């Protein structure tokens, strides 16, 4: 375990981003041939048979006698025409393994002015060529001298580079004069009114005037500017469904070159495809990728936008569109803010603490007014549920999404589905059974898991393990932050909620002219404002209570995992979901439960391509009348992978974290290599494909020539996941090596080192090599298995038995033996959160 955040290994090539390579017409690559840049190949690599894909394919284009790096002289438009005509046999403007062309194109070298010809072969190199030609066109290049290193680049390095330098920029949005045209586009808008529209919160008069000014100065936008009422009710939200629009987010003042002052939108990242707005839990995982790639300001801006949503819309929204106003998403704000705070510069310590105070106050407000209040709070169990208030059918779905639900009711009344839907949405028809169905459907969408048979027609009644583990994390994060950064006391306005213990926290009322020293940043408060004082003890107690109730209602000792709890039926659910590992991510599982989950639960969810959302038996049979759901078996999603890796690491299960991480990254890398650089929203991790036959299809797969965005949390999972790869696994990933072979090799290597241990012990301390030589299966230490005879090992192989023994010993350490900043107050066996907190001495 380590005390610093995980960062990917530096790329093994020096291929530069497209904006450097193509923007300068005089750019001359300093790259040498791929071979000259690769690190020496070790015995370990030979044993694993792991070589980067560029080295495995070098013989296809490499002249063994060549000394100079190869560079091709290319007519961009003509070569693009030729490659599409010859290789794109299915006409999708991509070169994939499904195309049946010859998979070879001949290019002339630049050094010979095109006289010497060489073949570029294979799906991967040809698709890279098509992508590079598209990038060259972006920069207006008609002819280009192209380095071969850009065509046979290690796919791990290429994908990571594209995410870092291209995808994040392609997904970044701003809501201001410069960004409104892009962000106003809403592919989900099925209403007849498609004019761009922005809704501004009540009381934001300066922002309202700014957007009215933009509308007047840019009539071509046809922008409509509306102000929301002070009280936003489900009925009001339903009334504007025929006039959907983007919701305003945080802005900052900006000085123009002429000295005038204006407003600029704080940037944020969208998931991609038809999801062209800032989403709730997507943003958390995207921020992990942004922080990994050094995009601190962008990640910080997303936290600022969340704070704005809580302050002006009452919650972190499902996304900032008008039809999401009554719906939130899984809560991740405290972990997100602390990750950002821990990376802010030392030189601005006072400003950083003020920023954290504002954000912490917003997180406390969200916790108390959203998750600890009706209708989401269940007073019987003391746990929380997803529950989105609303009227009618969710408008953002596909036009026919609910046809199978509406049809029986429409047929009974002799109406068409369209006519019945319209009358139901307008309140002309009242049907309690449909009201209940859509209550649960909205809750499913609030959970982020839309849709799954796990939550089907019951979600609003469920105290789910994932939501309550996240709230436990809130309680611990808030407690630790108050204790270590704010001197164990933090004052906020009084927030009404269902928690009757808050009365004891209420402090004196603040008279006119008083100041709120923490949450309001020193600004004057309104007369007679009720305040409340928070201490770490109160928040640790909340966490202790929630942990005890999770153990009581959601833990199944026999099956060794957590389940959801149905608060209406007062019974534990039986659907086996990978969300059981949220308890490890949050740290609310004690050591015994963590061990049980790794023994009993992990084998249920670990498949070739990563961790599957749920088990096949829990999903049930699939028929035409009961189709597959995208958050069920056999699909895998980036959030579940990331949460599980971090959870495994927290409890010392590093080998399991690396193994499941490799499976997921392999799935992404293989699709990237085989399908023209695609990075989709989700995968079928059983059949190892992104071509899924399921509701909504798959986002991120529809592009021409080159992917521009990937998909938000998929990008993040790749960048974060690379931090879990050791040298051997990264090489295996670059070779797109099947996980089964990789871990079979690692297992064999561990066995080798186990036999070599007696010999290693007898070697001199000064010796850096380890050698095991046997003849006929005999050695000085006795008999050796015949399968490992006559093998010489000249360097330490990753995954040695010594390393595994250390990891196994870590598994047995009681959590209280780990260093933890709050020690005895950290509840039951709280493990060290190595990936969440980078505590700095001067801050504690």
N, C-alpha and C positions, 0 to 999 in steps of 0.2 A: 504494500500500500504506500501511497505517496501523498505528500502534502501539497502538491501543486496540481493545477488543472492539466488535463491531458491535451496535448497538441499533436497534430499529425507530424510524422517524420518529414523532413524537407524532401522535395522532389529530387529524383536521381538524374534528371535531365536539366538542360539549361534552355529549353524551348521557351521563348518569350511570348507574352500575350499578343493577341492580334493587333491591338491598338498601337503597340510598339513596332510590330513586324511589318504591317501593311500601310500604316499612316505615313511613314517616311519613305518616299520614293527612293532615297539614297541609302536606305538601311542595308547593311551588309551583315549577314549572320556570322557570328564568331563561333558557331557550333562546329565541333569536329564530328567525325563519324560516331555513331551510337556506341560502337565498341570502345572508343577511347574515353567515353564518359562513364562507362559502367564500372562499378567497383570490382575488385578481383573476385573471381569465382572460387568459392571455397569447397572443401570436401563436403561440407554440410549441404550446399546447393546441389552438388552432384548426387548425393545420397537421396535427397528429396526429389531429384529430377526436376528442380525448380529453376527455370530461367525466364527472364522477362520475355514477353511475347515478341518484342522487337528483335530479340536475339534468336528466337526460335524461327523467325521468318526472314532473317537476313539473307539467306541463300537465295531467296526468291528474287532479290533485286541487287544483290551486292556482288561486285566483281572482286574476287579475292586479291587481285593485283592492284586494286585501287588504293591510292594513298590519300588523296584529297577527299574531303567530305563531298558527297554527291549533291548536286543542285540541278534542278530541272528548269528549263526555259519553257514557259507555258503561255499560250494564248488563252486567256481566261474564258471568254465566251465560247470559243470553238471547242475547247476541251470539255467544258461543261455540257455543251450540246452532244458531243460524242459519247461521253460517259453515260448520259441519260438514255440516249438512243440505243446504246449497246448493252447496258447493264441493268437499267431500271425496267425490268420486264413486266412488273405489275403496275407501273405507272403511278406510284405514290411519291415520286420525287425523293426517294431514299434508296440507298444501296444496302440491302439486307441479305441475310442467309436465305430468305424466301425467293429472292430473284434468281433466275436460272440462266443468266448470261454467262459468257466465258470467264468472267472474273479476272480479266487481265487487260491492261491498257499500256501502250508503249509511249514513252516520253523521251524527248531529246534533252541532253545535258546542256547546261549553260556554258560550261567551259569549252565545249566543242561547237558552240553556236547552234546547237540542235542537231549536229551531224551524228554523234554517237547516241544510239537508242538503247534504252533499258526498259524492261517490263516491270510494271507495278502490279502486283497480284494480290488476290484475296479480298474478302468482304471488308475486313477492317481497314486495310490501307486504301482501298477504293472509296469507301465511305468517308474516310478522313480527307481524301483528295477532293471529293465533292464538297465537303464542309469548308475546306480552305479556299476553294474557288468562290464560294458564296461570301466568305469573309473578305476576300480580295475585291469582290464587286461592291461590298459595303463601303469600301474606301476608294472607290472609283478607279480601281486598277484594271486596265485592259490587258496588260502583260505583266507577268510576275516571274521572278526567279525564286523558286520554291525549294527549300531544304528538304531532303529526304527524311531528316529527323522529325519533321512535322507529320509525316505520313506513318512512320513506324514507331512513333513515340509510345513508351510504356503506357498502357491504357489507364492504369491507376493514376499516374502523373497527369495524363491528359485530362481525365475527368475531374480530378481535384483542381487542376488549373482552370478549367472552364467554369467550374462552380465559383471559384475565388474571383476570377477576373471578368466573367461574362454573365453568369446566371443571376448572381445577386443584383447586379445592375439592371438586368432585364426585368426583375421582379420589384424594383423599388418604385414607389409612387409618392406623390405629394399632392395635397389638395390646396392649390392656389392657382393664380392666373396661368402659370406655366404648366401645371399638371392636371388641370380640370378636364381637359379634352380626353385624356387617356383614362382617368379614374372614373369618369361619368359613364363610360361604356359598361353596360350590365347585360351580359348574355342571358341571364336568368329572367330578365324582364319580359313577361308574356302579355303585359297589358297593351292596350291600343295606344297608350300615351308613352312614347319613347323619347320625348324631349329630355335633354340632360337637366337634372334638378338637384339642388342641394338644400338640405334642411339644417338650420342653425339653431342651437339650443336657446331656450328662453334666457334672457338676461345678457346675452353676448352681443350687445349693440354694436361694438366696434367691429366685430367679425361680420355681423350682418351687413353693415355699411360697406365693408371691404368687398364682399361678394356681389353686392348690388353694383358697386363701381366696376367690378370685372365684367358683369353682365352688360353694362352700358358701354364699356370701352371695347368689348369684343362681341359685337352683335352676331357674328358668324357662329358663335358657340350656341346660341339660342338658349342660354342658361336661365332657368327659372330658380328664383331664390325664395325660400319659404322659412318662416320662423316657427319652431315648435311651441306648443303651449307649456305652461309651467307644470301642469299635471298631465302625464302621459298615461292614458288608460288603454287596455286592450281594444276597447271599442274605437278609440281614436286611431290606433294603429291600423285596425281593419278598414277604417274609413279612407285611409290614404293608400291602400294597396293598389288602387288604380292610378296612383300618381307616385310611383316609387322613386326614391332618390338616394343619393349618397349623404351620409351624415358627417357634418363638419368635425374635424379633429383639432388637435392642438396646433397653435401657430406661435411664431416668434417674431419680434420686431426686427426689421432689416433696414439698413441705411443704403439708399441707392447712390449711384455715382454722382447724381446732381445734387446730393445733399438732402433729398426728401426721404421721409420715412414711410415704409410700407410694411405689410405683413407677409411672411413666408410660411408655408405649411411645413411642419416637422415631418421628415420622410419616414416611411415605413415599408415593410416588405409584404407582398401579397403571396398567397400560395401558388397562383398561376392558372392558366387556362380560363375557364369560366368563373373562377373565384378571384374576381378583380377588386377585392376590398380587404381590409385588415381584419383577419379572423382572430378569435380568442386563443385557443390552445395551439393553433398552428404557429402563432407568433412566438410562443415560448420556445418551441423546438427550433424555429428559424433563428431565434436569438442565440441559441447554443452554437449553431453553425457560424453565425456572424462573428461571435466572440472568438471562435476557433480561428477564423480567418482575419482577425484583427480589425473588424469593423465595429469598433466600440461605440462610436457616435450614433451609428444607425441602430444598434441594439438599445442604446440609451433612449433614443427618440421613440422607440416602440413602447418602452416603459412609460415615457411621458404621455403618449397617446392613451395608454390604458388609464393612467391617472385622470386624464381629461374625461374619459368616458365615465369613470366612477363619479366624478364631480358633477357632470352635466347630464348624464343619462341614467345614473343610479346604479350602474353595474358595468362590468367588462362585457361588452356585447358579443353575441355570437359572431357578428361582423357589422361594420358600420354602413348598413343599408337600412332604410326606413322600416322594412318588414321584419327586421330583427330587433326592434326596440324593446320587446318584452322578453327577450331570450338572451341568456348568458351562455357560457361554456365552462368546461373544467377549469378550476382555479390554479394558476401557477405563478401569480404575481410576486409573492414573497421570494421565491427562489430566483426568479428572473431579476428582481431588483438587487438582490444581494450579489449575484454574479456580476452584474454591471458595476455596482458600488465597489466591489473588491478590485476592480481594474481601473478605476478612476485615478488620475494622477495625484501624487502626494502633494504637489505644490498648491492644489486647490482644496485643501482639506476642509476648510470652513464651508466653502460652497458645496462641497460634496456631502457634508453632514446635513446641511439645510435641504439639499435635494432628497436625501434619504428620509428626512423627517416628513416631508410632504408626501412622499411615496408610501411610507409606512402608515401614515394617517389614512391614506386612501385604501390601503389594504385592510386596515382594521374596520373601516366603514363597510367595505365590501363583505368582509367576513360576518359582521354583525347584522347588517341590514338585508343581505341577500341570502346567506347560507344558514344563519341562525334565526331566521324569521319565517313566519308562515308565508307561503304554503310549503316552502322547501324543508323547514325544520319539523322533525317528528318528535313531539314532546314525550312520547311513551318510551322510545328507545334512546332518545337523546342523540340520534344520528340525523344526517341530512340526506335529502333526495333531490334529484333533478326534477324541476317542475316549472314549465313555462306557461304563463297565462296567455290566453289568446282567444280569438273568436274566428270560427270558420276554419277553412283549410289553409295550410301553409302555402303561400303563393309562389315561393321560389322554386318549387319542384317542377319536373317535366310535366307537360300538359296532360299526359295519360297516366301519371304515376299512381293516382288513386282510383282509376277506373274500376279495378277489381273490387274495391271497397264500396263504391257508390252504386255499382250496377244492381245488386239485389234490391236496394231501396228504390232506385229509379224504376226498375221493372215492376215492382209492386204497385207503383202509382201510374204506370203507363207513360212515363216520361223518358226522354233521352238522358244520357249521363250528363251531357252539357247543361241541359235545362235544369235538371235536379241540382247540380252543383251550384249553379247561379242562384237558384232560389234558396238553397241552404246557406250559402255565404251571405246572402242579403237578409237572413233571418225570417224569410217568409215561411219556410218549412222548419219545424223544430223536431229534431230526432235525438233523444238522449243517448241512444246507443252510439251514434256517430260522435256526439259530443265527448263521450268517454274515450272513444277510439282516438280522436284528434288530441285530446288532453295527453294521452300517452305518446302519441306521435311527436308532438312538440317537445316532450321531455326527452325522447330519444335523440332528437336533433340537438337539444341543449347538451346532452351527454357527449356529443361529438361522434358517437358510434351509430351513425345513421346509415344503414339500418342493420339490425341483427335479431335473430330469434331469441337471443338472450333477454332482450328488453321489449319484445313485441307485445303490445297491448297490456303492459304492466309497469312500464318504466317509472311513471309518476308515483308508484307505490313502493319502489325499491330503494332501500338504503344500500347503495352499491359500495363495494370494497374500494373501487378506484376513487370515487368522490371523497369518501371519508378518510382514506389514506392521505389524499391531497390536503384536506382540512387539518389533519393531524400535523402535516408538514408546516402549514400556515402557523399553527399554534406554537410549534417549536421554534420556527424562524422568528416570529414576533417576540417570543420570550427571550431568545438569545440576543436579538438586536437591542431590545430594551435594556437588558442586563449589561451587555458588553460595550454598547456605544452610547447609550443615553442615560447612564448612571442609575439604572434600575427604576426610572420613573419617566413616564411619557404621557403628556396631557393632550387630549383631543376633545372636540365637541361631543356632546352626548348623542349617541346613536340609539334610536329605539330598536329593540329586537325582542325575541321571545325569551331570551336568557334573563331570568329574574335575579341572577346574582349581580347584575350590573348596578343595582341601586347602591350597593355597598361601595362602589367605585366612584360614585358621583361626588364631585368636589363643589366648592363654592360657585355661585353664579358670578358671571363676569359683568361688571357694570360698564356703562358707557365710558369709552376711553381706555378700557382695559386691553391687555394684550395677551394673545395666545402665543406662548414662547416656543412652541414646537411646530404644531401642525399648520398654523397660519403664517409662519415665517415672520412674526412681528407685526402683522397688520392689525389695525383696530377691528374689534369684533362688534357685533350687534349688541344692543342693550339686553341685559338679563339672559345672556346665552348660557345654557347649562353646559358644564364641562365634566369630563370624567378623567380620572387618573389611572393609568395602567402600570402594573409592575410585572416583573418576570414571574413572580410566584403565582399570580393569577392565571397567566397564560400557560405555565407549566402544568397547573392543576387542570385546566381545560384539556390539555393534551393527555394527561393521565386518565381522565374520565373517558375521553373518546377511545383511547387504547383499550381500556377495560371493557367498554361496550362492544368494540369491534371483536375482541376475543370472545365475548359472551354470545353475540348474535351472528357473527360471520365466520368464525373459525371452526373447521371440521377436523378434529384430531384424527379420526380414522382415515380420511382421505388426504390429509396432509396439505390442506390449502384453504384459502379464504373463499367464501361464496357471498353473493348478494343476499340481502334479507328483505322479505316481503312484509312491509309494515301493516298492510291491510289483512293479509291472511295469517300474519304472525307466525311465519315459518321461514326456514332457511331455504334458499333456492338450490337447485341441483346443477345448473348449467356450469360446466367447467370452462373458465375463462382465463386467459393469460394475464388478465388484470390482477390476479392474485399477487403478482410480483410488484405491484404498486406498494404493497406493505413493506417490501425490502427497500424500495427507492426512498420511501418516506422515513424509514427507520422505526416503524411501529411494530415490527415483528421481533420477538425476542429470539435469542440464539437457537433454542430448540425448534421453534416454528420455522426459522430460516432453513435449518438443516432438513426438516421434514419436507419443506417445499422443494428443495433441491433434489431430494430422493424420490418423492412421490409425484410432484407436479411437473417438474422440468421434463421428464420423459414423455409426458402427455403432449407437450407443446413444441418440443424441438424436432424439426423436420429438416430435410436437406437444405432448404432455402432460408432457414431462420426460425423464428418463433411464429407459430400459427395462432390466429386470434382465439380460436376455441377448438374443442375436440369435435371429431366427426359424429360421435355418438350423441353429444349434446345438441348439435345442430339438427340431427334427425334426417329422415329421408327427403330427397329433393324430387319433386314432380312438376308437371306443367302448372298445376294449381298451387304448388308450394315451391317457388323458385329459390335459387340461391340468394343469399344476402351478403353484401360486400364486407361486413365485419364479422363473418363467421368463417368456419373451415371452408375452403383451404387457403384463405387469404391472410397475408401478413402486411403489417403497417409499420411505418417508421416510428411513431410514438411508442408503441409497445416494445420495439427493439431497444431504443435508447433507454427507456425507463428500466428495462430488465438488466441491461449491461451495467448501468450505474448501481442498481440494487445489488447485483451479484458482487460487484467490486466492493461495495460498502461492507459486506460480510466476509470478505476475503476469498470469494470463489472466483479467482482471476482466470483460471483455466476455462471455466464454464463461460465467463464473460468473453474471453477471446474466441472460444469455439463458436458460440452463437453469433458473435459479431462477424466472424469470418464468413459464416454461412450467408448472412445478409449481404455483406459487401460483395461476395461472390455473385449473388443473384443480380445485384445492380451492375457489376462489372461485365458479366456475361451478356446481359441485354444491351449494355452500352457498346460492346464489341460487335455483337451480331446484328444489331438493329439501328445502325447509323447514329449512334450516340444518344439513344432515347434514355430519358430518366423520368419514369412515370409516377403517378400518384401512389400506386399500390402494386402488389404482386400476388399471383397464385404461387405460394412458396412450396407447394407440394409438387405440382407439375412444372414449376420453374418457368413461368411465363408471365409477361405483362399483357398478353392478349386474353383478356378475361371476358367471359360471357356473364355479366352481372348487371344489376341496376346501375344506372349512370355511366356504364362503360369504364373507361380509364382516362384520366386527365394527363396531359403532358406528352401524348403520343402523336398528336396531329400537328405536324410541322413540315415545311419544305426545306430540303437541302441540309439544314443544320438546326439543332435545338437551340433556342434562344434563352430559355428560362429553366429547364428542368422542372422540378416541382419542389416547392419550398421546404417541407420537412424531410423530403427524400434527399435533397441536397445536403441538409444539415446532418442527416444520419450518416452520410458518406464521410463528411469532414470530421465529425466527432468519432466515428468508428475507426478511422485510420489511426487515431491515437491509441487504440487497443492492440494494434498489430505490432508484433515483434518483427525482427529482421526477416526471419524465415517465412512468416505468414505474409508479409508484404511482398516478398519475392513470389510466393505461390500465387498471390492474388494477381500480380502482374502477368503471370503465365496463365491466368484463368484456370487454375488447377482445381479439379473437383474436390469438394470438402471431404468426401469419403477417403480419397487417396491421401489428402494432406494429413488428416488426423490418424490414419493408419500408419503413415510414415512417422509422425510424431510419437505415436505409441511404441513403434518398433525402436525408435531412437532412445526412448526412455528405457526400454528393456536392455538395449546395448550398454547404456551407461550404468545400469544396475549391475550388469556382469563385470563392467570395467572398474567398478568402485574399489575392489580389493587391490587391483593393480595400481589405480590412481593413488591409493594411500601409501604405497611403497615408493612412489616416485619422490625425487628431491623437490623441496619447496621451490627451488629456483627454476625448475623445469616448467616451460610453458606449454609443452605438447603432452598429449595423452595418447599412448599407443597400446593397443591390445592385439597381440599376434598369437595365433594358435595354430597348431598343426594337428590335424586329425581330431579336432575338437578338444584338445587338452591344453591346459595352461598351468602356470605355477600355483594357481588358486584352486585347481581341481578341474572337473569336467565342465565343458561349456556346450550349450545347445548347438547342434550341428548347423542350424540355420544362420548362426552369426559367426561361424569360424572364418579364419583368413580375412578378417576385416581390420583395416587400420584407420584410426580416427586421429586427425591431426589438429583438430580444434574443438572447442566446446560447442555442442549442438544445442540449439534452443530447445527448451522443454526437458532439461536434464532431470534425473531422479532427485538430485539435491534441491533443485528449484521446486519440484513437485512436493517434496517432503516439507519444505518451508511453507508452501501454500496449505498443505494438509494441517500443519501445526497451527496456521492462522485460523483455520476453520474451527479449531477446538478452543481458541482463546475466548474466554468469557468477555462479553462486550465491555464490562466495567474495567477491564485491563487495558483497553484502548485509551489513548489520550482523548479527552473530550473537554472543550472549554467550559462546560458547566458542570462537569463532574457529577456529584451525587444528586444534583437537581435535574439530571437529564432523563428522568423517568426510568423505565425498565430496560436495562441493557441497550441503551441508545448507542449505536456504533458511530465511529468517526465518519463524518460526511466529507470525504476527501475531495469529491468533485464539485461540491456546492460552495464551501467556504474557504477562501484564501485569506485567513486572518492575518492581519498585519499588526505587529506589536504596538505601534503607536495608536492603533484604533481600539485596542482593548484595555 
